Amino acid sequence: MQHPPHTTFPEHDQLAAWRPRLAALAADAAGDDGAHDASHLERVRRNAEAILADYPQADRLVVLAACYLHDLVNLPKNDPRRAAASRLSAELARRLLAERGFPADKLDAVAHAIEAHSFSAAIPAATLEARIVQDADRLDGLGAVGLARMFYIAGRMGSGLAHPADPLGRARDFDDKAYALDHIPVKLARLPGMMQTAAGRALAERRLAWLEAFRDTFAAEWSGAPGDA
């Protein structure tokens, strides 16, 4: 399929022109994972826009494209190829964008932001745009929505809700593959300290505080604490 050559727009017009095209590209690639669906992509975009308010020098089109296309290849959390998903997404995004006339001088930046967003890939975010996208995606793993996504993913993986006798892991090693609740201390509690923007860190700390309060309440009810039985 032939696509019209890229035309240069002022930034606002360029963003308005590309946003529906990027959303459509992402929708075409979406699978049946409700934790990484179109709603997730829109939340990541909104998180990025909140962070961008502090970074007017960032390339907003690069951030927008990476937010929409970062999960083009979405492998299950327990898939042995999981760490390669962001690299595969970056390669596919580069090809699809080039075919559609996306600015060629921005393709490297979009691909890097996509590849570096992944927690499991452990690739350092070398650009401001990559740092913003990484923070925006990780924010969606925290707070009430992050909690819902955590249990949804655990259900798809066949994990239990929590350890039957020690939900807070006071006398055992954590295992978030076996118990969903363990994912909070194993991974989610680490995210605020890994945030690379001040705005992302502040939001992450508030959302983690909510998650940790939930974890304590859950454990009390799970264990039949007085007043909760």
C-alpha positions as CSV (number, residue, x, y, z in Angstrom):
1,M,0.0,0.0,0.0
2,Q,1.3,3.4,-1.0
3,H,1.2,6.2,1.5
4,P,1.4,10.0,0.8
5,P,4.8,11.5,1.5
6,H,5.3,13.2,4.8
7,T,4.4,16.8,5.0
8,T,5.9,19.1,7.6
9,F,3.3,20.7,10.0
10,P,3.7,23.1,12.9
11,E,4.0,21.0,16.1
12,H,0.4,21.2,17.2
13,D,-1.0,20.3,13.7
14,Q,1.6,17.5,13.4
15,L,0.5,16.0,16.7
16,A,-3.2,16.4,15.8
17,A,-2.6,14.7,12.4
18,W,-0.6,11.8,13.8
19,R,-2.6,11.0,17.0
20,P,-5.5,9.1,15.3
21,R,-3.1,7.3,13.0
22,L,-1.0,6.1,15.9
23,A,-4.0,5.1,17.9
24,A,-5.3,3.1,14.9
25,L,-1.9,1.4,14.4
26,A,-2.0,0.3,18.1
27,A,-5.6,-0.9,17.9
28,D,-4.7,-3.0,14.8
29,A,-2.0,-4.8,16.9
30,A,-4.1,-5.2,20.1
31,G,-4.7,-8.7,21.4
32,D,-6.9,-9.9,24.1
33,D,-4.8,-8.7,27.1
34,G,-7.0,-6.3,29.0
35,A,-4.1,-5.0,31.0
36,H,-2.3,-3.8,27.8
37,D,-5.3,-2.7,25.7
38,A,-6.2,0.6,24.1
39,S,-7.3,2.0,27.5
40,H,-3.8,1.3,28.9
41,L,-2.2,3.1,25.9
42,E,-4.5,6.2,26.5
43,R,-3.6,6.2,30.2
44,V,0.1,6.1,29.4
45,R,-0.4,8.9,26.9
46,R,-2.2,11.0,29.6
47,N,0.5,10.2,32.1
48,A,3.2,11.4,29.6
49,E,1.3,14.6,28.9
50,A,1.2,15.3,32.6
51,I,5.0,14.8,32.8
52,L,5.6,16.8,29.6
53,A,4.2,19.9,31.3
54,D,7.6,20.1,33.1
55,Y,9.6,19.4,30.0
56,P,8.6,21.8,27.2
57,Q,11.9,21.0,25.4
58,A,10.9,17.3,24.8
59,D,9.8,16.2,21.4
60,R,6.1,15.6,21.9
61,L,5.6,13.7,18.7
62,V,8.3,11.2,19.7
63,V,6.7,10.7,23.1
64,L,3.2,10.4,21.6
65,A,4.3,7.7,19.1
66,A,6.2,5.7,21.7
67,C,3.2,5.8,24.1
68,Y,0.9,4.4,21.5
69,L,3.2,1.8,20.0
70,H,5.2,0.6,23.0
71,D,3.2,-2.6,23.3
72,L,2.9,-3.6,19.6
73,V,4.4,-6.9,20.5
74,N,3.0,-7.9,23.9
75,L,4.2,-11.2,25.3
76,P,2.8,-12.7,28.5
77,K,4.7,-12.0,31.8
78,N,5.7,-15.6,32.1
79,D,6.8,-16.0,28.5
80,P,10.6,-16.8,28.3
81,R,10.9,-14.2,25.4
82,R,9.4,-11.5,27.6
83,A,12.6,-9.4,27.8
84,A,12.7,-9.2,24.0
85,A,9.2,-7.8,23.6
86,S,10.1,-4.1,23.7
87,R,12.9,-4.6,21.1
88,L,10.5,-6.4,18.8
89,S,7.9,-3.7,19.4
90,A,10.5,-1.0,18.5
91,E,11.5,-2.8,15.3
92,L,7.9,-3.2,14.2
93,A,7.1,0.4,15.1
94,R,10.0,1.7,13.1
95,R,8.8,-0.3,10.0
96,L,5.2,0.7,10.3
97,L,6.0,4.4,10.9
98,A,8.4,4.5,8.0
99,E,5.8,3.0,5.7
100,R,3.4,5.7,6.7
101,G,5.7,8.7,6.2
102,F,6.5,9.4,9.8
103,P,9.4,11.9,10.1
104,A,12.5,9.9,9.3
105,D,14.7,12.0,11.7
106,K,12.5,10.9,14.6
107,L,12.4,7.1,14.0
108,D,15.5,6.4,16.1
109,A,14.2,8.3,19.0
110,V,10.8,6.6,18.9
111,A,12.4,3.2,18.7
112,H,14.7,3.9,21.6
113,A,11.8,5.1,23.8
114,I,9.9,2.0,23.0
115,E,12.8,-0.4,23.7
116,A,13.8,1.4,26.9
117,H,10.3,1.5,28.4
118,S,10.3,-2.2,29.5
119,F,11.1,-3.1,33.1
120,S,12.2,-6.6,32.1
121,A,14.5,-5.5,29.2
122,A,16.5,-3.3,31.7
123,I,17.7,-0.9,28.9
124,P,18.8,2.5,30.2
125,A,16.7,5.4,28.9
126,A,19.2,7.6,27.2
127,T,17.0,10.5,26.1
128,L,14.5,12.7,27.8
129,E,11.7,11.3,25.6
130,A,12.5,7.8,26.6
131,R,12.6,8.7,30.3
132,I,9.2,10.3,30.0
133,V,7.7,7.3,28.3
134,Q,9.2,4.9,30.8
135,D,7.8,6.8,33.7
136,A,4.4,7.2,32.1
137,D,4.1,3.4,31.5
138,R,5.3,2.5,35.0
139,L,2.8,4.9,36.5
140,D,0.0,2.7,35.1
141,G,1.3,-0.2,37.2
142,L,0.6,1.8,40.4
143,G,-2.5,3.0,42.3
144,A,-6.0,1.6,41.9
145,V,-5.7,0.9,38.2
146,G,-2.3,-0.8,38.7
147,L,-3.8,-3.0,41.4
148,A,-6.6,-4.1,39.0
149,R,-4.0,-4.8,36.3
150,M,-1.9,-6.7,38.8
151,F,-4.7,-9.1,39.7
152,Y,-5.9,-9.4,36.1
153,I,-2.4,-10.5,34.9
154,A,-2.0,-12.8,37.9
155,G,-5.3,-14.5,37.0
156,R,-4.2,-15.0,33.4
157,M,-1.0,-16.6,34.7
158,G,-2.8,-18.8,37.1
159,S,-1.3,-17.3,40.2
160,G,-3.0,-17.4,43.6
161,L,-4.1,-14.2,45.3
162,A,-1.8,-14.5,48.3
163,H,0.1,-17.0,50.5
164,P,-2.5,-18.8,52.6
165,A,-0.7,-18.4,55.9
166,D,1.8,-15.5,55.4
167,P,0.4,-12.9,52.9
168,L,2.9,-10.2,53.9
169,G,5.9,-12.5,53.5
170,R,7.2,-12.0,57.1
171,A,8.7,-15.5,57.4
172,R,9.2,-16.6,53.7
173,D,10.7,-15.4,50.5
174,F,8.4,-13.5,48.2
175,D,7.2,-15.2,45.0
176,D,5.1,-13.1,42.8
177,K,4.7,-15.9,40.2
178,A,2.8,-17.9,42.8
179,Y,1.1,-15.1,44.7
180,A,-0.3,-11.9,43.2
181,L,0.0,-9.9,46.4
182,D,3.8,-10.5,46.4
183,H,4.1,-8.4,43.2
184,I,3.7,-5.2,45.3
185,P,7.0,-5.6,47.3
186,V,8.8,-7.6,44.5
187,K,8.3,-5.0,41.8
188,L,5.8,-2.2,42.3
189,A,7.4,-0.8,45.5
190,R,10.6,-0.3,43.6
191,L,9.1,1.8,40.9
192,P,9.0,5.3,42.6
193,G,12.8,5.1,43.2
194,M,13.3,4.2,39.6
195,M,11.3,7.1,38.2
196,Q,13.4,9.4,36.1
197,T,11.4,12.6,36.2
198,A,10.3,14.6,39.2
199,A,6.7,14.6,38.2
200,G,6.7,10.9,37.6
201,R,8.3,10.2,41.0
202,A,5.8,12.4,42.9
203,L,2.8,10.6,41.2
204,A,4.4,7.2,41.8
205,E,5.0,7.8,45.5
206,R,1.3,8.8,46.0
207,R,0.1,5.7,44.1
208,L,2.4,3.4,45.9
209,A,1.2,4.7,49.3
210,W,-2.3,3.7,48.3
211,L,-1.2,0.3,47.1
212,E,0.7,-0.4,50.4
213,A,-2.3,0.6,52.4
214,F,-4.4,-1.8,50.4
215,R,-1.9,-4.5,51.0
216,D,-2.1,-4.1,54.7
217,T,-5.9,-4.1,54.7
218,F,-6.0,-7.1,52.4
219,A,-3.7,-9.1,54.7
220,A,-5.7,-8.2,57.7
221,E,-8.9,-9.5,56.1
222,W,-7.2,-12.5,54.5
223,S,-5.8,-13.6,57.9
224,G,-9.1,-13.0,59.8
225,A,-7.9,-10.1,62.0
226,P,-10.3,-9.1,64.8
227,G,-13.1,-7.1,63.4
228,D,-12.5,-8.4,59.9
229,A,-13.8,-11.9,60.3
